[in-house]
Every structure is written in C-alpha cells, then in structure tokens.
Amino acid sequence: MRRAGTLFLLAALPVCAQFGKPKVTAVASIDQPRFSSDIIRSLERDFDRKLESAGPTPFNTTMGATRGVYIPGYGLVFTAELDLMVTPAAGGLLNRKFTPAETAGIHEKKLAQLPLLQQLMRDIVTSTAQKVDIIPDSEHVVFAVRLWYQAFEDQTRLPHQILMTADRKSAMAGQIMEVSSK
C-alpha cells in the first residue's frame, strides 16, 4: 500500500511543473547579416557533392547530409560525419571476422585517405569564405568532420574528429587552423 502511494506521488510530480508561469525575457536586436536558409542549404549540398566526388577514392560513405548554421557574431559552422572508405561490415548474417592482415589493410587505406580529406576540408573552408561575402571578415568559417569507425578497426593515428576553422579574411588567404581530436 505504501509503495502504491509513493508511486502515485512520483507520477504526479510532473503535473505540478506545468502550472508555473513562463519567464519572459527581452530579446535584443543585433544588427548582423541575415542568412537565408536557402544559402545554407546550397552550401550544404555543395559540400556533400565535393565529399562524394573527391579524388580517386571519393568519400562516398557520408553518414548523412552536411549540416550548417549561421551564428550571428561568430560565423558559419558546418558539420559532417563520414567513413574514410567503404569499410566491409563485420558480423551480420555471415558472422564475418577479419584477419589481422585485412584489418591492417583497412587501417592503411584509411591513413592514406586522411590527407586527402584534410586538403578537401581546407579547400571547402577557403571557397566558402570567398562565396559568403555577406559576413564580416572577422567572423569565422568552420567545417567539422566526425569520422566513423567500426568496432574491429585499428584506430591508431586516426582522428575521431577534424575541425578546420579561420576567420573569413584568413580563410580567403588560405590560413586555416586545423584541430584533430583522437
């Protein structure tokens, strides 16, 4: 009986939270460039096309579309998630297990793809900075790619995320900062 009463009280707690008055805060108007969603979508599609058609072995294993956002006072931020190559699946219906030689081969191919991705990302940041003359030179253009790995893969010397960033003026000059996280 006590247990039923306790459960009833715990279940009723969220009801009390619904009766509070919402807090109203003033929103300051900031005189910043306005980005239409069409411009952002166009840049997202352009990034996806570049990722899917890059080099001799394209990064056609994107894990979803590139996403972008304009943050007033900061700049443009784009994110993508991809695999450096088409990686065979482990497990599944065939319960596939990889030999050490196969795992090492996949690792070497991914290491070879990494510099190509980094150069492509630099090019994307530079070309975006040149295209978006609506934002001030002091605002940033950022492109972050999160890399996807399967559980069996050797991830030695492979980053989990690559971030390319620069203010617009520096990006147009090709001076882009790269941050990779393991």
Secondary structure as the mmCIF struct_conf table of DSSP 4:
data_model
#
loop_
_struct_conf.conf_type_id
_struct_conf.id
_struct_conf.beg_label_comp_id
_struct_conf.beg_label_asym_id
_struct_conf.beg_label_seq_id
_struct_conf.end_label_comp_id
_struct_conf.end_label_asym_id
_struct_conf.end_label_seq_id
HELX_RH_AL_P HELX_RH_AL_P1 ARG A 2 ALA A 17
TURN_TY1_P TURN_TY1_P1 GLN A 18 PHE A 19
BEND BEND1 GLY A 20 GLY A 20
HELX_LH_PP_P HELX_LH_PP_P1 LYS A 21 LYS A 23
HELX_RH_AL_P HELX_RH_AL_P2 SER A 37 GLU A 52
TURN_TY1_P TURN_TY1_P2 SER A 53 SER A 53
BEND BEND2 GLY A 55 THR A 57
STRN STRN1 THR A 62 THR A 62
BEND BEND3 MET A 63 GLY A 64
STRN STRN2 ARG A 67 ILE A 71
TURN_TY1_P TURN_TY1_P3 PRO A 72 TYR A 74
STRN STRN3 GLY A 75 LEU A 82
BEND BEND4 LEU A 84 MET A 85
HELX_LH_PP_P HELX_LH_PP_P2 THR A 87 ALA A 90
STRN STRN4 GLY A 91 GLY A 91
TURN_TY1_P TURN_TY1_P4 GLY A 92 ASN A 95
STRN STRN5 ARG A 96 ARG A 96
HELX_RH_AL_P HELX_RH_AL_P3 PRO A 100 LYS A 131
TURN_TY1_P TURN_TY1_P5 ASP A 133 ILE A 134
BEND BEND5 ILE A 135 ILE A 135
TURN_TY1_P TURN_TY1_P6 ASP A 137 SER A 138
BEND BEND6 GLU A 139 GLU A 139
STRN STRN6 HIS A 140 LEU A 147
TURN_TY1_P TURN_TY1_P7 ALA A 151 PHE A 152
BEND BEND7 GLU A 153 GLU A 153
TURN_TY1_P TURN_TY1_P8 THR A 156 ARG A 157
BEND BEND8 HIS A 160 HIS A 160
STRN STRN7 GLN A 161 ASP A 167
HELX_RH_AL_P HELX_RH_AL_P4 ARG A 168 MET A 172
TURN_TY1_P TURN_TY1_P9 ALA A 173 GLY A 174
STRN STRN8 MET A 177 SER A 181
#
